[in-house]
Amino acid sequence: MKTHYYTKDIINLCDDKHLTVDEIFSKVKEIHPEAGMSSIYRNVEELVEEWLLKKVTWVGKKAFFEKYKWDHIHLVDKNTWLIIDLDETVILPELPIWFKAESIDLKVFGEFV
């Protein structure tokens, strides 16, 4: 099992990009022809667990991965599924005192005009 073998390449590929696991696999395969899909999938999932990649998901659509840098808002074009990061500080509404927020995953769907 080659878990972590492709870690550096995966993180570099996902820097400032939103890629599906299939896109990540295709790009890693160009660098490492011996790469297997299951190894890439394991690496990606472990990087998400380690907070090195962020998984951007929504119901009924593919998951996209990006290099984790900070919590931010994603603007999603509902026609093309293009994802753009909104580089602003995320302001949470006042939350109940019995809830401690650790991260935020906010997506705004619409159309780029």
PyMOL CGO cylinders between C-alpha atoms (Angstrom):
from pymol import cmd
from pymol.cgo import CYLINDER

trace = [
    CYLINDER, 0.00, 0.00, 0.00, 1.42, 3.39, -0.99, 0.3, 1, 1, 1, 1, 1, 1,
    CYLINDER, 1.42, 3.39, -0.99, -0.46, 5.62, 1.41, 0.3, 1, 1, 1, 1, 1, 1,
    CYLINDER, -0.46, 5.62, 1.41, 1.34, 8.96, 1.65, 0.3, 1, 1, 1, 1, 1, 1,
    CYLINDER, 1.34, 8.96, 1.65, 3.56, 8.09, -1.33, 0.3, 1, 1, 1, 1, 1, 1,
    CYLINDER, 3.56, 8.09, -1.33, 1.73, 10.64, -3.50, 0.3, 1, 1, 1, 1, 1, 1,
    CYLINDER, 1.73, 10.64, -3.50, 0.90, 13.13, -0.74, 0.3, 1, 1, 1, 1, 1, 1,
    CYLINDER, 0.90, 13.13, -0.74, 3.16, 15.98, -1.85, 0.3, 1, 1, 1, 1, 1, 1,
    CYLINDER, 3.16, 15.98, -1.85, 2.03, 15.75, -5.49, 0.3, 1, 1, 1, 1, 1, 1,
    CYLINDER, 2.03, 15.75, -5.49, -1.66, 15.67, -4.52, 0.3, 1, 1, 1, 1, 1, 1,
    CYLINDER, -1.66, 15.67, -4.52, -1.34, 18.72, -2.26, 0.3, 1, 1, 1, 1, 1, 1,
    CYLINDER, -1.34, 18.72, -2.26, 0.55, 20.63, -4.98, 0.3, 1, 1, 1, 1, 1, 1,
    CYLINDER, 0.55, 20.63, -4.98, -2.07, 19.72, -7.60, 0.3, 1, 1, 1, 1, 1, 1,
    CYLINDER, -2.07, 19.72, -7.60, -4.91, 20.94, -5.36, 0.3, 1, 1, 1, 1, 1, 1,
    CYLINDER, -4.91, 20.94, -5.36, -3.27, 24.27, -4.55, 0.3, 1, 1, 1, 1, 1, 1,
    CYLINDER, -3.27, 24.27, -4.55, -5.68, 27.02, -5.69, 0.3, 1, 1, 1, 1, 1, 1,
    CYLINDER, -5.68, 27.02, -5.69, -7.78, 24.47, -7.62, 0.3, 1, 1, 1, 1, 1, 1,
    CYLINDER, -7.78, 24.47, -7.62, -10.94, 22.45, -7.00, 0.3, 1, 1, 1, 1, 1, 1,
    CYLINDER, -10.94, 22.45, -7.00, -10.37, 18.96, -8.44, 0.3, 1, 1, 1, 1, 1, 1,
    CYLINDER, -10.37, 18.96, -8.44, -12.36, 15.74, -8.34, 0.3, 1, 1, 1, 1, 1, 1,
    CYLINDER, -12.36, 15.74, -8.34, -10.59, 12.56, -7.26, 0.3, 1, 1, 1, 1, 1, 1,
    CYLINDER, -10.59, 12.56, -7.26, -10.71, 11.42, -10.93, 0.3, 1, 1, 1, 1, 1, 1,
    CYLINDER, -10.71, 11.42, -10.93, -8.92, 14.61, -12.01, 0.3, 1, 1, 1, 1, 1, 1,
    CYLINDER, -8.92, 14.61, -12.01, -6.37, 14.18, -9.23, 0.3, 1, 1, 1, 1, 1, 1,
    CYLINDER, -6.37, 14.18, -9.23, -5.80, 10.57, -10.31, 0.3, 1, 1, 1, 1, 1, 1,
    CYLINDER, -5.80, 10.57, -10.31, -5.28, 11.57, -13.97, 0.3, 1, 1, 1, 1, 1, 1,
    CYLINDER, -5.28, 11.57, -13.97, -2.76, 14.25, -13.05, 0.3, 1, 1, 1, 1, 1, 1,
    CYLINDER, -2.76, 14.25, -13.05, -0.84, 12.04, -10.59, 0.3, 1, 1, 1, 1, 1, 1,
    CYLINDER, -0.84, 12.04, -10.59, -0.78, 9.26, -13.22, 0.3, 1, 1, 1, 1, 1, 1,
    CYLINDER, -0.78, 9.26, -13.22, 1.07, 11.65, -15.56, 0.3, 1, 1, 1, 1, 1, 1,
    CYLINDER, 1.07, 11.65, -15.56, 3.79, 12.01, -12.89, 0.3, 1, 1, 1, 1, 1, 1,
    CYLINDER, 3.79, 12.01, -12.89, 3.67, 8.42, -11.57, 0.3, 1, 1, 1, 1, 1, 1,
    CYLINDER, 3.67, 8.42, -11.57, 2.42, 6.02, -14.28, 0.3, 1, 1, 1, 1, 1, 1,
    CYLINDER, 2.42, 6.02, -14.28, 2.32, 3.18, -11.72, 0.3, 1, 1, 1, 1, 1, 1,
    CYLINDER, 2.32, 3.18, -11.72, -0.25, 5.00, -9.55, 0.3, 1, 1, 1, 1, 1, 1,
    CYLINDER, -0.25, 5.00, -9.55, -3.46, 3.13, -8.80, 0.3, 1, 1, 1, 1, 1, 1,
    CYLINDER, -3.46, 3.13, -8.80, -6.85, 4.71, -8.25, 0.3, 1, 1, 1, 1, 1, 1,
    CYLINDER, -6.85, 4.71, -8.25, -7.27, 3.08, -4.83, 0.3, 1, 1, 1, 1, 1, 1,
    CYLINDER, -7.27, 3.08, -4.83, -3.91, 4.47, -3.63, 0.3, 1, 1, 1, 1, 1, 1,
    CYLINDER, -3.91, 4.47, -3.63, -4.85, 7.95, -4.76, 0.3, 1, 1, 1, 1, 1, 1,
    CYLINDER, -4.85, 7.95, -4.76, -8.29, 7.68, -3.14, 0.3, 1, 1, 1, 1, 1, 1,
    CYLINDER, -8.29, 7.68, -3.14, -6.72, 6.56, 0.18, 0.3, 1, 1, 1, 1, 1, 1,
    CYLINDER, -6.72, 6.56, 0.18, -4.18, 9.39, 0.03, 0.3, 1, 1, 1, 1, 1, 1,
    CYLINDER, -4.18, 9.39, 0.03, -6.89, 11.99, -0.68, 0.3, 1, 1, 1, 1, 1, 1,
    CYLINDER, -6.89, 11.99, -0.68, -9.14, 10.76, 2.14, 0.3, 1, 1, 1, 1, 1, 1,
    CYLINDER, -9.14, 10.76, 2.14, -6.25, 10.72, 4.62, 0.3, 1, 1, 1, 1, 1, 1,
    CYLINDER, -6.25, 10.72, 4.62, -5.24, 14.24, 3.59, 0.3, 1, 1, 1, 1, 1, 1,
    CYLINDER, -5.24, 14.24, 3.59, -8.80, 15.38, 4.29, 0.3, 1, 1, 1, 1, 1, 1,
    CYLINDER, -8.80, 15.38, 4.29, -8.69, 13.71, 7.73, 0.3, 1, 1, 1, 1, 1, 1,
    CYLINDER, -8.69, 13.71, 7.73, -5.36, 15.46, 8.43, 0.3, 1, 1, 1, 1, 1, 1,
    CYLINDER, -5.36, 15.46, 8.43, -6.82, 18.86, 7.38, 0.3, 1, 1, 1, 1, 1, 1,
    CYLINDER, -6.82, 18.86, 7.38, -4.32, 19.20, 4.51, 0.3, 1, 1, 1, 1, 1, 1,
    CYLINDER, -4.32, 19.20, 4.51, -7.09, 18.99, 1.89, 0.3, 1, 1, 1, 1, 1, 1,
    CYLINDER, -7.09, 18.99, 1.89, -10.64, 20.29, 2.14, 0.3, 1, 1, 1, 1, 1, 1,
    CYLINDER, -10.64, 20.29, 2.14, -13.49, 18.29, 0.64, 0.3, 1, 1, 1, 1, 1, 1,
    CYLINDER, -13.49, 18.29, 0.64, -16.15, 20.45, -1.02, 0.3, 1, 1, 1, 1, 1, 1,
    CYLINDER, -16.15, 20.45, -1.02, -19.36, 18.47, -1.39, 0.3, 1, 1, 1, 1, 1, 1,
    CYLINDER, -19.36, 18.47, -1.39, -23.07, 18.87, -1.93, 0.3, 1, 1, 1, 1, 1, 1,
    CYLINDER, -23.07, 18.87, -1.93, -25.92, 16.39, -2.28, 0.3, 1, 1, 1, 1, 1, 1,
    CYLINDER, -25.92, 16.39, -2.28, -26.14, 14.63, -5.63, 0.3, 1, 1, 1, 1, 1, 1,
    CYLINDER, -26.14, 14.63, -5.63, -22.95, 16.10, -7.09, 0.3, 1, 1, 1, 1, 1, 1,
    CYLINDER, -22.95, 16.10, -7.09, -19.27, 15.16, -7.17, 0.3, 1, 1, 1, 1, 1, 1,
    CYLINDER, -19.27, 15.16, -7.17, -16.86, 15.98, -4.37, 0.3, 1, 1, 1, 1, 1, 1,
    CYLINDER, -16.86, 15.98, -4.37, -14.09, 18.44, -5.13, 0.3, 1, 1, 1, 1, 1, 1,
    CYLINDER, -14.09, 18.44, -5.13, -10.83, 18.76, -3.21, 0.3, 1, 1, 1, 1, 1, 1,
    CYLINDER, -10.83, 18.76, -3.21, -8.64, 21.78, -2.57, 0.3, 1, 1, 1, 1, 1, 1,
    CYLINDER, -8.64, 21.78, -2.57, -5.57, 22.48, -0.49, 0.3, 1, 1, 1, 1, 1, 1,
    CYLINDER, -5.57, 22.48, -0.49, -6.74, 23.50, 2.97, 0.3, 1, 1, 1, 1, 1, 1,
    CYLINDER, -6.74, 23.50, 2.97, -5.67, 27.03, 3.81, 0.3, 1, 1, 1, 1, 1, 1,
    CYLINDER, -5.67, 27.03, 3.81, -8.49, 28.72, 5.72, 0.3, 1, 1, 1, 1, 1, 1,
    CYLINDER, -8.49, 28.72, 5.72, -12.25, 28.58, 6.07, 0.3, 1, 1, 1, 1, 1, 1,
    CYLINDER, -12.25, 28.58, 6.07, -13.84, 30.50, 3.25, 0.3, 1, 1, 1, 1, 1, 1,
    CYLINDER, -13.84, 30.50, 3.25, -17.00, 30.80, 1.20, 0.3, 1, 1, 1, 1, 1, 1,
    CYLINDER, -17.00, 30.80, 1.20, -17.35, 28.96, -2.12, 0.3, 1, 1, 1, 1, 1, 1,
    CYLINDER, -17.35, 28.96, -2.12, -19.32, 30.57, -4.92, 0.3, 1, 1, 1, 1, 1, 1,
    CYLINDER, -19.32, 30.57, -4.92, -20.69, 27.81, -7.16, 0.3, 1, 1, 1, 1, 1, 1,
    CYLINDER, -20.69, 27.81, -7.16, -22.07, 28.35, -10.66, 0.3, 1, 1, 1, 1, 1, 1,
    CYLINDER, -22.07, 28.35, -10.66, -25.13, 26.08, -10.89, 0.3, 1, 1, 1, 1, 1, 1,
    CYLINDER, -25.13, 26.08, -10.89, -24.75, 25.78, -14.69, 0.3, 1, 1, 1, 1, 1, 1,
    CYLINDER, -24.75, 25.78, -14.69, -21.06, 24.86, -15.00, 0.3, 1, 1, 1, 1, 1, 1,
    CYLINDER, -21.06, 24.86, -15.00, -20.24, 23.78, -11.40, 0.3, 1, 1, 1, 1, 1, 1,
    CYLINDER, -20.24, 23.78, -11.40, -17.28, 26.18, -11.50, 0.3, 1, 1, 1, 1, 1, 1,
    CYLINDER, -17.28, 26.18, -11.50, -16.19, 26.92, -7.92, 0.3, 1, 1, 1, 1, 1, 1,
    CYLINDER, -16.19, 26.92, -7.92, -14.60, 30.22, -6.95, 0.3, 1, 1, 1, 1, 1, 1,
    CYLINDER, -14.60, 30.22, -6.95, -13.19, 31.01, -3.49, 0.3, 1, 1, 1, 1, 1, 1,
    CYLINDER, -13.19, 31.01, -3.49, -14.41, 34.20, -1.88, 0.3, 1, 1, 1, 1, 1, 1,
    CYLINDER, -14.41, 34.20, -1.88, -11.33, 35.56, -0.15, 0.3, 1, 1, 1, 1, 1, 1,
    CYLINDER, -11.33, 35.56, -0.15, -13.01, 37.28, 2.75, 0.3, 1, 1, 1, 1, 1, 1,
    CYLINDER, -13.01, 37.28, 2.75, -13.08, 36.57, 6.44, 0.3, 1, 1, 1, 1, 1, 1,
    CYLINDER, -13.08, 36.57, 6.44, -16.02, 34.32, 7.23, 0.3, 1, 1, 1, 1, 1, 1,
    CYLINDER, -16.02, 34.32, 7.23, -18.27, 35.85, 9.85, 0.3, 1, 1, 1, 1, 1, 1,
    CYLINDER, -18.27, 35.85, 9.85, -20.38, 33.37, 11.76, 0.3, 1, 1, 1, 1, 1, 1,
    CYLINDER, -20.38, 33.37, 11.76, -23.68, 34.43, 13.24, 0.3, 1, 1, 1, 1, 1, 1,
    CYLINDER, -23.68, 34.43, 13.24, -23.82, 34.41, 17.01, 0.3, 1, 1, 1, 1, 1, 1,
    CYLINDER, -23.82, 34.41, 17.01, -23.94, 30.74, 17.93, 0.3, 1, 1, 1, 1, 1, 1,
    CYLINDER, -23.94, 30.74, 17.93, -25.34, 29.20, 21.11, 0.3, 1, 1, 1, 1, 1, 1,
    CYLINDER, -25.34, 29.20, 21.11, -22.80, 29.16, 23.96, 0.3, 1, 1, 1, 1, 1, 1,
    CYLINDER, -22.80, 29.16, 23.96, -23.07, 25.36, 24.11, 0.3, 1, 1, 1, 1, 1, 1,
    CYLINDER, -23.07, 25.36, 24.11, -21.71, 25.01, 20.54, 0.3, 1, 1, 1, 1, 1, 1,
    CYLINDER, -21.71, 25.01, 20.54, -18.04, 25.53, 19.66, 0.3, 1, 1, 1, 1, 1, 1,
    CYLINDER, -18.04, 25.53, 19.66, -17.51, 25.93, 15.91, 0.3, 1, 1, 1, 1, 1, 1,
    CYLINDER, -17.51, 25.93, 15.91, -14.30, 24.35, 14.56, 0.3, 1, 1, 1, 1, 1, 1,
    CYLINDER, -14.30, 24.35, 14.56, -14.69, 25.05, 10.85, 0.3, 1, 1, 1, 1, 1, 1,
    CYLINDER, -14.69, 25.05, 10.85, -17.19, 26.33, 8.33, 0.3, 1, 1, 1, 1, 1, 1,
    CYLINDER, -17.19, 26.33, 8.33, -18.32, 24.92, 5.00, 0.3, 1, 1, 1, 1, 1, 1,
    CYLINDER, -18.32, 24.92, 5.00, -20.44, 27.54, 3.25, 0.3, 1, 1, 1, 1, 1, 1,
    CYLINDER, -20.44, 27.54, 3.25, -21.41, 27.36, -0.41, 0.3, 1, 1, 1, 1, 1, 1,
    CYLINDER, -21.41, 27.36, -0.41, -23.44, 29.96, -2.28, 0.3, 1, 1, 1, 1, 1, 1,
    CYLINDER, -23.44, 29.96, -2.28, -25.11, 28.69, -5.45, 0.3, 1, 1, 1, 1, 1, 1,
    CYLINDER, -25.11, 28.69, -5.45, -26.01, 30.95, -8.36, 0.3, 1, 1, 1, 1, 1, 1,
    CYLINDER, -26.01, 30.95, -8.36, -24.76, 32.02, -11.75, 0.3, 1, 1, 1, 1, 1, 1,
    CYLINDER, -24.76, 32.02, -11.75, -21.69, 33.98, -12.75, 0.3, 1, 1, 1, 1, 1, 1,
    CYLINDER, -21.69, 33.98, -12.75, -22.83, 36.82, -15.01, 0.3, 1, 1, 1, 1, 1, 1,
]
cmd.load_cgo(trace, "trace")
